[in-house]
């Protein structure tokens, strides 16, 4: 019985998995770059009273997260501890708290986008490694299953 066809199919599968991994790595890296670039275009600076990264331009997920938390603190202070939904309709701070909520959501969305980009790139690397392993495994020369009638290599011949 020949094992050439399954080996060829495994090598082809390995190549397809490697290509899918490469696409994921490229997509992840490009997404990370685009999100970082778009954040930089907004010229957002982390508030001076932020817990971390004060005064830095927001271009990375940790800076966006720090600024979103700083905005949350400011909005909570302005609203007296209430959320936008809890403020009365005629509260003069309602508009400011609403805008703060939108800004927070936008910054948190960028943090999620960064995370998805890193996850895609990481999965791409895993796919590439799996594809390499498949292609390597397909190169092994399998002798096939042992013959049913042949004695095992380590057994003693039957005595007559």
KOLPA-723570 format. One record per residue (C-alpha): x, y, z; residue in one letter. Coordinates in Angstrom, 2 decimals. Layout:
<rec <X; Y; Z>; a>
...
! end
This chain:
<rec <0.00; 0.00; 0.00>; x>
<rec <1.37; 3.43; -0.94>; x>
<rec <1.37; 6.34; 1.48>; x>
<rec <2.47; 8.93; -1.12>; x>
<rec <-1.00; 10.42; -1.69>; x>
<rec <-1.81; 11.08; 2.00>; x>
<rec <1.66; 12.59; 2.45>; x>
<rec <1.09; 14.93; -0.50>; x>
<rec <-2.31; 15.93; 0.88>; x>
<rec <-0.80; 16.61; 4.31>; x>
<rec <1.94; 18.73; 2.76>; x>
<rec <-0.69; 20.69; 0.79>; x>
<rec <-2.76; 21.16; 3.95>; x>
<rec <0.37; 22.34; 5.76>; x>
<rec <1.04; 24.89; 3.03>; x>
<rec <-2.54; 26.19; 3.20>; x>
<rec <-2.31; 26.52; 6.99>; x>
<rec <1.00; 28.42; 6.63>; x>
<rec <-0.58; 30.78; 4.08>; x>
<rec <-3.61; 31.36; 6.35>; x>
<rec <-1.21; 32.09; 9.20>; x>
<rec <0.72; 34.58; 7.10>; x>
<rec <-2.51; 36.37; 6.18>; x>
<rec <-3.46; 36.57; 9.88>; x>
<rec <-0.04; 37.93; 10.86>; x>
<rec <-0.12; 40.58; 8.13>; x>
<rec <-3.73; 41.54; 8.93>; x>
<rec <-2.97; 41.77; 12.65>; x>
<rec <0.13; 43.91; 12.20>; x>
<rec <-1.56; 46.22; 9.67>; x>
<rec <-4.62; 46.63; 11.91>; x>
<rec <-2.42; 47.51; 14.88>; x>
<rec <-0.56; 50.10; 12.78>; x>
<rec <-3.78; 51.64; 11.40>; x>
<rec <-5.44; 51.93; 14.83>; x>
<rec <-2.27; 53.45; 16.30>; x>
<rec <-1.99; 55.89; 13.40>; x>
<rec <-5.64; 56.96; 13.63>; x>
<rec <-5.31; 57.54; 17.38>; x>
<rec <-2.18; 59.61; 16.78>; x>
<rec <-4.06; 61.69; 14.18>; x>
<rec <-6.57; 62.66; 16.89>; x>
<rec <-3.81; 64.38; 18.92>; x>
<rec <-5.20; 63.04; 22.23>; x>
<rec <-2.96; 63.56; 25.25>; x>
<rec <-3.35; 61.56; 28.44>; x>
<rec <-4.63; 63.82; 31.22>; x>
<rec <-2.13; 65.05; 33.79>; x>
<rec <-4.21; 63.52; 36.57>; x>
<rec <-4.29; 60.05; 34.95>; x>
<rec <-2.93; 57.17; 36.99>; x>
<rec <-0.39; 56.31; 34.26>; x>
<rec <1.16; 57.84; 31.14>; x>
<rec <0.22; 61.42; 32.03>; x>
<rec <1.14; 63.90; 29.29>; x>
<rec <1.82; 61.22; 26.65>; x>
<rec <0.15; 61.21; 23.24>; x>
<rec <-2.39; 58.40; 22.88>; x>
<rec <-1.04; 55.98; 20.27>; x>
<rec <-1.05; 52.66; 22.15>; x>
<rec <-3.72; 50.60; 23.92>; x>
<rec <-2.38; 51.22; 27.42>; x>
<rec <-2.45; 54.98; 26.83>; x>
<rec <-6.01; 54.82; 25.45>; x>
<rec <-7.08; 52.80; 28.49>; x>
<rec <-5.46; 55.26; 30.90>; x>
<rec <-7.14; 58.22; 29.18>; x>
<rec <-10.53; 56.48; 29.16>; x>
<rec <-10.22; 55.90; 32.90>; x>
<rec <-9.22; 59.52; 33.45>; x>
<rec <-12.29; 60.66; 31.49>; x>
<rec <-14.44; 58.33; 33.62>; x>
<rec <-13.07; 59.96; 36.75>; x>
<rec <-13.79; 63.44; 35.44>; x>
<rec <-17.32; 62.50; 34.37>; x>
<rec <-18.06; 60.88; 37.73>; x>
<rec <-16.84; 64.00; 39.51>; x>
<rec <-18.91; 66.32; 37.29>; x>
<rec <-22.03; 64.15; 37.69>; x>
<rec <-21.66; 63.80; 41.44>; x>
<rec <-21.14; 60.05; 41.21>; x>
<rec <-24.07; 59.45; 38.88>; x>
<rec <-24.01; 57.98; 35.40>; x>
<rec <-25.43; 59.71; 32.34>; x>
<rec <-28.62; 57.63; 32.60>; x>
<rec <-29.07; 58.58; 36.26>; x>
<rec <-28.86; 62.33; 35.66>; x>
<rec <-32.14; 64.24; 35.36>; x>
<rec <-33.04; 65.44; 31.87>; x>
<rec <-32.63; 69.09; 32.87>; x>
<rec <-29.23; 68.66; 34.58>; x>
<rec <-26.77; 71.13; 33.00>; x>
<rec <-23.98; 68.53; 33.28>; x>
<rec <-25.87; 65.86; 31.37>; x>
<rec <-24.43; 66.92; 27.98>; x>
<rec <-20.86; 66.91; 29.30>; x>
<rec <-21.29; 63.48; 30.89>; x>
<rec <-22.81; 62.16; 27.65>; x>
<rec <-19.81; 63.36; 25.63>; x>
<rec <-17.45; 61.85; 28.22>; x>
<rec <-19.28; 58.55; 27.87>; x>
<rec <-18.88; 58.65; 24.08>; x>
<rec <-15.17; 59.46; 24.38>; x>
<rec <-14.66; 56.60; 26.82>; x>
<rec <-16.48; 54.19; 24.50>; x>
<rec <-14.32; 55.29; 21.56>; x>
<rec <-11.10; 54.83; 23.50>; x>
<rec <-12.20; 51.44; 24.83>; x>
<rec <-13.11; 50.41; 21.27>; x>
<rec <-9.56; 51.21; 20.19>; x>
<rec <-8.24; 49.09; 23.08>; x>
<rec <-10.38; 46.17; 21.86>; x>
<rec <-9.16; 46.73; 18.30>; x>
<rec <-5.55; 46.57; 19.45>; x>
<rec <-6.33; 43.35; 21.32>; x>
<rec <-7.95; 41.75; 18.29>; x>
<rec <-5.00; 42.77; 16.13>; x>
<rec <-2.53; 41.16; 18.53>; x>
<rec <-4.73; 38.05; 18.79>; x>
<rec <-4.90; 37.74; 14.99>; x>
<rec <-1.13; 38.06; 14.67>; x>
<rec <-0.58; 35.56; 17.49>; x>
<rec <-2.96; 33.04; 15.93>; x>
<rec <-1.19; 33.58; 12.63>; x>
<rec <2.11; 32.58; 14.21>; x>
<rec <0.47; 29.47; 15.72>; x>
<rec <-1.01; 28.58; 12.31>; x>
<rec <2.40; 28.96; 10.67>; x>
<rec <3.98; 26.65; 13.27>; x>
<rec <1.20; 24.07; 12.80>; x>
<rec <1.65; 24.25; 9.02>; x>
<rec <5.40; 23.71; 9.36>; x>
<rec <4.78; 20.75; 11.66>; x>
<rec <2.31; 19.23; 9.18>; x>
<rec <4.73; 19.62; 6.30>; x>
<rec <7.57; 18.16; 8.38>; x>
<rec <5.43; 15.20; 9.45>; x>
<rec <4.50; 14.50; 5.83>; x>
<rec <8.19; 14.18; 4.90>; x>
<rec <8.68; 11.19; 7.21>; x>
<rec <8.90; 8.00; 5.17>; x>
<rec <6.28; 5.70; 6.58>; x>
<rec <6.83; 2.04; 5.81>; x>
<rec <3.14; 1.36; 6.25>; x>
<rec <1.40; -1.10; 8.53>; x>
<rec <3.26; -4.32; 9.30>; x>
<rec <2.26; -7.36; 7.25>; x>
<rec <-0.30; -9.45; 9.07>; x>
<rec <1.45; -12.76; 8.30>; x>
<rec <5.03; -11.62; 8.97>; x>
<rec <6.54; -12.22; 12.42>; x>
<rec <7.45; -9.21; 14.53>; x>
<rec <11.07; -8.12; 14.19>; x>
<rec <11.75; -8.75; 17.87>; x>
<rec <10.02; -12.13; 18.20>; x>
<rec <11.76; -15.46; 17.99>; x>
<rec <10.97; -17.75; 15.11>; x>
<rec <8.43; -20.44; 15.80>; x>
<rec <10.04; -23.82; 16.53>; x>
<rec <8.99; -26.86; 14.58>; x>
! end
